């Protein structure tokens, strides 16, 4: 029920005043924390759309990644997270205050898909990790992000992360962790006027989408997308 309320509140706009106030204060505190524990290289923020709905799509290597990206982005971004986080007494409290909405992993969560489409159509930015669980190297995602993007005709903002999973090792060495957050070129999918995207075409769109993230991370992070010679952009339309 609590998750449903967040869905409803966030689908109305950028979020209630309480969520926005908490996020603004939290972002200031988080940026101070990042300066202490991380040495962040932030690149490509000029690529982030300043208005209109878009999907912020990132690779996911450490639990803190969504909060890091959302706090550093130049736009308010609504975070999608696994529903299990709402059941944790501390993380759940923070997630509700932050305005996080949930997805049920391991199944087709129709409510999450519909809520994401509604958020995008109302001009919100939504943060999604297409691969789902954390992966040290990029892995094949499901087509949910592609489906949502085509249904909402949404811009996709690729984001590449590196270094966040080295935090504990750096902490033991009493060093700040070098972290890279790169925002790539935003794009839309070319749907060719199809009301329903054929499955093979949807998979091609997903593969081309993921290669745009692979361009933003070091070679050792690219996983199954390591061969950039296989990169194509036939279904992508880049936007300024």
One Martini backbone bead per residue (centre of mass of N, CA, C, O) as a GRO file, in nm:
protein
  240
    1UNK     BB    1   0.058   0.062  -0.021
    2UNK     BB    2   0.295   0.256   0.002
    3UNK     BB    3   0.391   0.222  -0.287
    4UNK     BB    4   0.128   0.322  -0.418
    5UNK     BB    5   0.143   0.612  -0.309
    6UNK     BB    6   0.402   0.688  -0.458
    7UNK     BB    7   0.298   0.648  -0.735
    8UNK     BB    8   0.076   0.865  -0.720
    9UNK     BB    9   0.247   1.111  -0.640
   10UNK     BB   10   0.455   1.097  -0.880
   11UNK     BB   11   0.237   1.103  -1.122
   12UNK     BB   12   0.161   1.411  -1.081
   13UNK     BB   13   0.482   1.477  -1.063
   14UNK     BB   14   0.774   1.563  -0.882
   15UNK     BB   15   0.636   1.590  -0.608
   16UNK     BB   16   0.604   1.651  -0.303
   17UNK     BB   17   0.721   1.877  -0.085
   18UNK     BB   18   0.853   1.676   0.111
   19UNK     BB   19   1.031   1.531  -0.096
   20UNK     BB   20   1.180   1.779  -0.208
   21UNK     BB   21   1.302   1.876   0.055
   22UNK     BB   22   1.455   1.623   0.128
   23UNK     BB   23   1.624   1.604  -0.133
   24UNK     BB   24   1.768   1.879  -0.113
   25UNK     BB   25   1.905   1.827   0.158
   26UNK     BB   26   2.034   1.551   0.092
   27UNK     BB   27   2.210   1.646  -0.146
   28UNK     BB   28   2.395   1.829   0.017
   29UNK     BB   29   2.502   1.608   0.207
   30UNK     BB   30   2.602   1.406  -0.009
   31UNK     BB   31   2.812   1.591  -0.146
   32UNK     BB   32   2.987   1.601   0.107
   33UNK     BB   33   3.039   1.299   0.131
   34UNK     BB   34   3.169   1.253  -0.146
   35UNK     BB   35   3.418   1.436  -0.086
   36UNK     BB   36   3.528   1.239   0.136
   37UNK     BB   37   3.502   0.933  -0.010
   38UNK     BB   38   3.527   1.067  -0.295
   39UNK     BB   39   3.662   1.091  -0.642
   40UNK     BB   40   3.488   1.274  -0.866
   41UNK     BB   41   3.407   1.211  -1.210
   42UNK     BB   42   3.226   1.450  -1.396
   43UNK     BB   43   3.042   1.383  -1.705
   44UNK     BB   44   2.800   1.524  -1.931
   45UNK     BB   45   2.573   1.717  -1.803
   46UNK     BB   46   2.498   1.872  -2.072
   47UNK     BB   47   2.316   1.621  -2.183
   48UNK     BB   48   2.094   1.678  -1.994
   49UNK     BB   49   1.778   1.722  -1.985
   50UNK     BB   50   1.593   2.016  -1.877
   51UNK     BB   51   1.330   1.888  -2.013
   52UNK     BB   52   1.130   1.655  -1.971
   53UNK     BB   53   1.106   1.332  -2.016
   54UNK     BB   54   1.331   1.067  -1.882
   55UNK     BB   55   1.573   0.808  -1.905
   56UNK     BB   56   1.791   0.700  -1.658
   57UNK     BB   57   2.059   0.491  -1.769
   58UNK     BB   58   2.232   0.235  -1.584
   59UNK     BB   59   2.482   0.094  -1.444
   60UNK     BB   60   2.522  -0.175  -1.182
   61UNK     BB   61   2.771  -0.212  -0.899
   62UNK     BB   62   2.630  -0.059  -0.648
   63UNK     BB   63   2.408   0.031  -0.403
   64UNK     BB   64   2.468   0.360  -0.430
   65UNK     BB   65   2.418   0.453  -0.727
   66UNK     BB   66   2.136   0.593  -0.736
   67UNK     BB   67   2.205   0.817  -0.529
   68UNK     BB   68   2.446   0.936  -0.670
   69UNK     BB   69   2.309   1.019  -0.935
   70UNK     BB   70   2.068   1.185  -0.817
   71UNK     BB   71   2.261   1.395  -0.661
   72UNK     BB   72   2.431   1.487  -0.938
   73UNK     BB   73   2.209   1.567  -1.101
   74UNK     BB   74   2.045   1.845  -1.274
   75UNK     BB   75   1.795   1.663  -1.201
   76UNK     BB   76   1.508   1.542  -1.102
   77UNK     BB   77   1.504   1.197  -0.984
   78UNK     BB   78   1.333   0.909  -1.014
   79UNK     BB   79   1.337   0.607  -0.828
   80UNK     BB   80   1.391   0.274  -0.902
   81UNK     BB   81   1.309  -0.010  -0.687
   82UNK     BB   82   1.315  -0.266  -0.504
   83UNK     BB   83   1.074  -0.382  -0.284
   84UNK     BB   84   1.262  -0.478  -0.049
   85UNK     BB   85   1.342  -0.189   0.055
   86UNK     BB   86   1.060  -0.136   0.201
   87UNK     BB   87   1.117  -0.371   0.431
   88UNK     BB   88   1.328  -0.197   0.546
   89UNK     BB   89   1.347   0.001   0.820
   90UNK     BB   90   1.557   0.211   0.699
   91UNK     BB   91   1.550   0.206   0.389
   92UNK     BB   92   1.241   0.244   0.371
   93UNK     BB   93   1.229   0.525   0.497
   94UNK     BB   94   1.414   0.662   0.289
   95UNK     BB   95   1.254   0.586   0.034
   96UNK     BB   96   0.996   0.741   0.106
   97UNK     BB   97   1.129   1.022   0.143
   98UNK     BB   98   1.256   1.015  -0.158
   99UNK     BB   99   1.037   0.878  -0.370
  100UNK     BB  100   1.041   0.586  -0.413
  101UNK     BB  101   0.982   0.329  -0.648
  102UNK     BB  102   0.860   0.006  -0.737
  103UNK     BB  103   0.984  -0.335  -0.813
  104UNK     BB  104   0.928  -0.661  -0.929
  105UNK     BB  105   1.135  -0.905  -0.937
  106UNK     BB  106   1.105  -1.179  -1.168
  107UNK     BB  107   0.873  -1.006  -1.309
  108UNK     BB  108   0.587  -0.871  -1.452
  109UNK     BB  109   0.540  -0.532  -1.364
  110UNK     BB  110   0.273  -0.352  -1.449
  111UNK     BB  111   0.270  -0.118  -1.248
  112UNK     BB  112   0.557  -0.018  -1.301
  113UNK     BB  113   0.523   0.036  -1.602
  114UNK     BB  114   0.281   0.234  -1.584
  115UNK     BB  115   0.416   0.439  -1.391
  116UNK     BB  116   0.654   0.512  -1.573
  117UNK     BB  117   0.493   0.619  -1.810
  118UNK     BB  118   0.345   0.840  -1.650
  119UNK     BB  119   0.593   0.996  -1.557
  120UNK     BB  120   0.703   1.062  -1.841
  121UNK     BB  121   0.441   1.204  -1.957
  122UNK     BB  122   0.480   1.426  -1.703
  123UNK     BB  123   0.809   1.504  -1.712
  124UNK     BB  124   0.984   1.290  -1.584
  125UNK     BB  125   1.261   1.154  -1.425
  126UNK     BB  126   1.397   0.815  -1.460
  127UNK     BB  127   1.560   0.561  -1.277
  128UNK     BB  128   1.738   0.289  -1.449
  129UNK     BB  129   1.836  -0.064  -1.427
  130UNK     BB  130   1.822  -0.298  -1.670
  131UNK     BB  131   1.984  -0.541  -1.513
  132UNK     BB  132   1.914  -0.488  -1.216
  133UNK     BB  133   2.118  -0.630  -1.068
  134UNK     BB  134   2.426  -0.640  -0.977
  135UNK     BB  135   2.722  -0.575  -1.196
  136UNK     BB  136   3.058  -0.567  -1.269
  137UNK     BB  137   2.946  -0.660  -1.549
  138UNK     BB  138   2.786  -0.646  -1.823
  139UNK     BB  139   2.450  -0.746  -1.887
  140UNK     BB  140   2.167  -0.889  -1.982
  141UNK     BB  141   1.867  -0.755  -2.033
  142UNK     BB  142   1.566  -0.673  -2.032
  143UNK     BB  143   1.285  -0.508  -2.217
  144UNK     BB  144   1.148  -0.292  -2.027
  145UNK     BB  145   1.285  -0.021  -2.100
  146UNK     BB  146   1.212  -0.029  -2.399
  147UNK     BB  147   0.910  -0.045  -2.370
  148UNK     BB  148   0.870   0.222  -2.217
  149UNK     BB  149   1.006   0.411  -2.423
  150UNK     BB  150   0.809   0.351  -2.659
  151UNK     BB  151   0.538   0.420  -2.517
  152UNK     BB  152   0.653   0.727  -2.429
  153UNK     BB  153   0.864   0.852  -2.613
  154UNK     BB  154   1.147   0.847  -2.472
  155UNK     BB  155   1.418   0.966  -2.345
  156UNK     BB  156   1.764   0.852  -2.330
  157UNK     BB  157   2.005   0.853  -2.056
  158UNK     BB  158   2.316   0.762  -2.049
  159UNK     BB  159   2.504   0.583  -1.780
  160UNK     BB  160   2.838   0.568  -1.646
  161UNK     BB  161   2.997   0.346  -1.408
  162UNK     BB  162   3.288   0.381  -1.179
  163UNK     BB  163   3.423   0.257  -0.851
  164UNK     BB  164   3.205   0.209  -0.619
  165UNK     BB  165   3.302  -0.100  -0.549
  166UNK     BB  166   3.584   0.026  -0.399
  167UNK     BB  167   3.522   0.142  -0.116
  168UNK     BB  168   3.622  -0.064   0.102
  169UNK     BB  169   3.913  -0.081   0.005
  170UNK     BB  170   3.975   0.223   0.041
  171UNK     BB  171   3.901   0.246   0.340
  172UNK     BB  172   4.127   0.051   0.443
  173UNK     BB  173   4.344   0.266   0.307
  174UNK     BB  174   4.256   0.563   0.358
  175UNK     BB  175   4.089   0.631   0.085
  176UNK     BB  176   3.971   0.766  -0.180
  177UNK     BB  177   3.732   0.699  -0.423
  178UNK     BB  178   3.743   0.647  -0.750
  179UNK     BB  179   3.491   0.813  -0.953
  180UNK     BB  180   3.268   0.756  -1.237
  181UNK     BB  181   3.042   0.992  -1.412
  182UNK     BB  182   2.865   0.938  -1.722
  183UNK     BB  183   2.709   1.136  -1.972
  184UNK     BB  184   2.556   1.083  -2.256
  185UNK     BB  185   2.383   1.049  -2.542
  186UNK     BB  186   2.080   1.122  -2.621
  187UNK     BB  187   1.778   0.919  -2.702
  188UNK     BB  188   1.572   0.759  -2.940
  189UNK     BB  189   1.341   0.555  -3.076
  190UNK     BB  190   1.279   0.391  -3.375
  191UNK     BB  191   0.940   0.274  -3.460
  192UNK     BB  192   0.806   0.299  -3.753
  193UNK     BB  193   0.493   0.320  -3.649
  194UNK     BB  194   0.456   0.107  -3.445
  195UNK     BB  195   0.230  -0.029  -3.217
  196UNK     BB  196   0.400  -0.305  -3.231
  197UNK     BB  197   0.687  -0.445  -3.136
  198UNK     BB  198   0.889  -0.658  -3.242
  199UNK     BB  199   1.087  -0.871  -3.075
  200UNK     BB  200   1.349  -0.843  -3.243
  201UNK     BB  201   1.348  -0.531  -3.233
  202UNK     BB  202   1.357  -0.501  -2.926
  203UNK     BB  203   1.633  -0.641  -2.892
  204UNK     BB  204   1.793  -0.444  -3.065
  205UNK     BB  205   1.737  -0.194  -2.897
  206UNK     BB  206   1.864  -0.298  -2.638
  207UNK     BB  207   2.149  -0.343  -2.746
  208UNK     BB  208   2.200  -0.049  -2.842
  209UNK     BB  209   2.155   0.081  -2.567
  210UNK     BB  210   2.389  -0.069  -2.410
  211UNK     BB  211   2.624   0.042  -2.585
  212UNK     BB  212   2.597   0.337  -2.474
  213UNK     BB  213   2.711   0.251  -2.198
  214UNK     BB  214   2.978   0.111  -2.284
  215UNK     BB  215   3.112   0.385  -2.379
  216UNK     BB  216   3.125   0.489  -2.050
  217UNK     BB  217   3.312   0.243  -1.987
  218UNK     BB  218   3.533   0.038  -1.915
  219UNK     BB  219   3.628  -0.252  -2.055
  220UNK     BB  220   3.597  -0.430  -1.785
  221UNK     BB  221   3.269  -0.347  -1.776
  222UNK     BB  222   3.124  -0.457  -2.053
  223UNK     BB  223   3.125  -0.747  -2.110
  224UNK     BB  224   2.906  -0.838  -2.361
  225UNK     BB  225   2.999  -0.523  -2.467
  226UNK     BB  226   3.315  -0.520  -2.553
  227UNK     BB  227   3.248  -0.514  -2.870
  228UNK     BB  228   3.241  -0.220  -3.050
  229UNK     BB  229   3.209  -0.340  -3.344
  230UNK     BB  230   2.891  -0.418  -3.268
  231UNK     BB  231   2.800  -0.137  -3.293
  232UNK     BB  232   2.476   0.009  -3.325
  233UNK     BB  233   2.210   0.270  -3.463
  234UNK     BB  234   1.937   0.199  -3.622
  235UNK     BB  235   1.720   0.266  -3.361
  236UNK     BB  236   1.856   0.550  -3.327
  237UNK     BB  237   1.786   0.894  -3.201
  238UNK     BB  238   1.953   1.168  -3.164
  239UNK     BB  239   1.970   1.432  -2.920
  240UNK     BB  240   2.014   1.777  -2.812
   0.00000   0.00000   0.00000
